[in-house]
């Protein structure tokens, strides 16, 4: 029994090598029905050397082999197409994540730098020459403590924010605000947006793209939802938040401390509708003409 | 009729000749598959390399900026030596001053003059690199795979005349290449 199994296996292996004809017809005739060259009638593995006694085997063999190879070509084409598209799309998500990580680092660094920066105590002086300097955030808190508004320091703060965001301001719009969650009010909202580029065509048909001017606004939005709506309309954005503590003096001069949230949000420049945000333009920065 | 004669009559061309038409699509399919496979392999390899370089540039920037606050040249040099442990990419990094007032403006980053433009506090330049000065391995605009990243940081100064400290915003610029 074991010997028979051995012969069966040997015959099978020999058939794979295309030698089944010799062996199957000789020592192991009973094994012939199991040999591979029975299947070879419809494939290209019969080698033609030992044609089978089927009336259509010779006429059909060439066509069958050709159809086999065409099926093989079809399968390989599908696999290759799949592999090609997989390779073309490989890493797209990774690329987006690396980019997003970089912009998150940028916005976090910008927000921290805004909050760490110093300012001269006397307006008009430079940091290098001023006899007395203070943290910008300390000056903002002091300004807010007087009358619960940031008015005296808002231009200094806006200038500082603009300076820190200037390296990316040609491509990005941004929003900076200080929000008090308890009273659901804004202490400060600054919005930097760039107008849509102007596309003009002169008489000779030459198309010229002029970048839009940038505008800085101070806004008084009615609620946080209106700002969040603006950011949603802007598309993909990067946000950084920091908790700060503001002080408010009451009529008797007692200080009340409460937590506020400083937020910096940036997005790729997109023309946006600012209706409903109660924005007032602070400054317009003309675009540099294209070189 | 002999067996060979019978076969010839039925159009038998021989073991190779009979299968010759089927070999053409077979070989074509194999060639196509291996071409696409090799291209895909190269695409994976290239993209992985690009990701690793981009992450290395971020790592260099993160090592130097730390918590986005630099206490002066000593902190900068300390973090610079930390960033130099990154062996994957060659890099140059330094600080450029950002504008802080109405009369100032930030000029764009120019690769041609970047090293000269890096900020100096009068004594030392805020400049960091992991390549030797005389190796001639400085990047050019034509360099392939040049990655530039910038990060805002706060730099602390001491005014020796008045004895006051102040912090001003700076831009850390990192340029990496292979």
Interface residues (C-beta under 8 A of the other chain):
Chain A: X44 X47 X48 X49 X51 X58 X59 X61 X62 X65 X66 X68 X69 X70 X72 X73 X76 X77 X79 X80 X83 X84 X86 X87 X88 X90 X91 X94 X95 X98 X101 X102 X105 X106 X108 X109 X110 X112 X113 X114 X116 X117 X118 X126 X127 X128 X130 X131 X132 X133 X135 X159 X160 X162 X163 X164 X166 X167
Chain B: X7 X10 X11 X12 X14 X15 X18 X19 X21 X22 X23 X24 X25 X26 X28 X29 X30 X32 X33 X36 X37 X39 X40 X43 X44 X47 X48 X50 X51 X54 X55 X58 X61 X62 X65 X67 X68 X69 X98 X99 X100 X101 X102 X104 X105 X106 X108 X109 X149 X150 X151 X152 X153 X154 X157 X159 X162 X164 X165 X166 X167 X168 X169 X171
